[in-house]
Amino acid sequence: MNVGRLRGARGFTLIELLSALLVLSLLTLMAYRGLGVVMASRDHIQAESTRWRQAGAFFTRFERDVQLAAPRPVRNDAGTLPAWLGRGNAVRAPLLEFTRFAGSDGVDTPRRVGYGVNGAHQIELWIWPALDVAADAAPARYVVLGGVARLSLQYLGPALTWNNAWPTASTDPALPLAVRLQVEFDSGETVVRVFALRS
């Protein structure tokens, strides 16, 4: 064996090995933190996308119901309710309740529907079993949008003024000209949409 060759070949010192390990651990830590930021961003984008997709579905449903609004009052044991009943403040009743025709697709029937907000910050769709029902008939309630801090509705009258309730007087037509829907989300965003009613 050549002793000169063994003396010339030398390995890494302990300080060089520790320096290499330190650099590798720093690179690993930076990669881990970067991956964490990417994963958090992805989760946030997915949550926002889901929320806005649900909001879009709610607005589409509301618009369809409003477009099918019918000027027909409903009868119950207590008397008659107007075709369109917009309440300024409601605790145990929907903010908006109205009669709607069946869709042209023939899937559903004429119904009495309503929209309101429950205590869990969710917009609910109320559907009564028939148009003319007993006063104590309970509607089915379905959550159509969550994460809502506030829902407010206004109705455009014949004098082209926005009203917080409908009807405002006995001379008002059965249906308003339009409805303005404002949804304030728990996250702070506010969306305002205006829907014209068919006259």
Residue pairs with C-beta under 8 A, 6 or more apart in sequence:
12 20
51 147
51 185
54 145
54 146
55 145
55 183
55 191
57 144
58 123
58 144
58 145
59 181
59 191
59 193
61 125
61 144
62 115
62 181
62 195
63 193
63 195
64 103
65 98
65 100
65 113
66 179
66 195
66 197
67 195
67 197
67 198
68 100
68 101
68 102
68 103
69 83
69 84
69 98
69 99
69 100
69 101
69 175
69 197
69 198
70 83
70 98
70 99
70 100
70 101
70 110
71 83
71 84
71 99
71 173
71 174
71 175
72 83
72 99
72 110
72 131
72 174
73 80
73 81
73 82
73 83
73 99
73 174
74 80
74 81
74 83
74 99
74 112
74 131
74 132
74 133
75 81
75 132
76 132
76 133
76 134
76 135
76 137
77 134
77 135
77 136
78 135
81 97
82 166
82 167
82 174
83 98
83 99
83 174
83 175
84 96
84 97
84 98
84 99
84 155
84 166
84 167
84 174
84 175
84 176
85 96
85 97
85 98
85 166
85 167
86 95
86 96
86 97
86 153
86 155
86 163
86 164
86 165
86 166
86 176
86 179
87 93
87 94
87 95
87 96
87 97
87 165
88 164
88 165
90 116
93 114
93 116
94 114
94 115
94 116
94 124
94 126
95 114
95 115
95 116
95 117
95 151
95 152
95 153
96 114
96 115
96 116
96 153
96 179
97 112
97 113
97 114
97 126
98 112
98 113
98 114
98 175
99 110
99 111
99 112
99 131
100 110
100 111
100 112
100 113
101 110
102 108
102 109
102 110
102 111
110 131
111 127
111 128
111 130
111 131
112 127
112 128
112 130
112 131
112 133
112 139
113 125
113 126
113 127
113 128
114 125
114 126
114 127
114 128
114 139
115 123
115 124
115 125
115 126
115 144
115 151
115 153
116 123
116 124
116 126
116 151
117 123
117 124
117 148
117 150
117 151
118 124
118 141
118 143
120 146
121 146
121 147
121 148
121 149
121 186
122 143
122 144
122 145
122 146
122 147
122 148
123 143
123 144
123 145
123 146
123 148
123 151
123 183
124 141
124 142
124 143
124 144
125 141
125 142
125 143
125 144
126 139
126 140
126 141
127 139
127 140
127 141
127 142
128 137
128 139
129 137
129 139
129 140
130 137
145 183
147 185
147 186
147 187
148 183
148 184
148 185
148 186
149 184
149 185
149 186
150 182
150 183
150 184
151 181
151 182
151 183
151 184
152 164
152 181
152 182
152 184
153 164
153 179
153 180
153 181
153 182
154 162
154 163
154 164
154 179
154 180
154 182
155 162
155 163
155 164
155 165
155 166
155 176
155 178
155 179
155 180
156 162
156 163
156 176
156 177
156 178
156 179
156 180
157 163
157 166
157 168
157 172
157 176
157 177
158 172
158 173
158 177
160 177
162 180
163 176
166 172
166 176
175 197
175 199
176 197
177 196
177 197
177 199
178 194
178 195
178 196
178 197
179 194
179 195
179 197
180 192
180 193
180 194
181 192
181 193
181 194
181 195
182 190
182 191
182 192
183 190
183 191
184 190
185 191
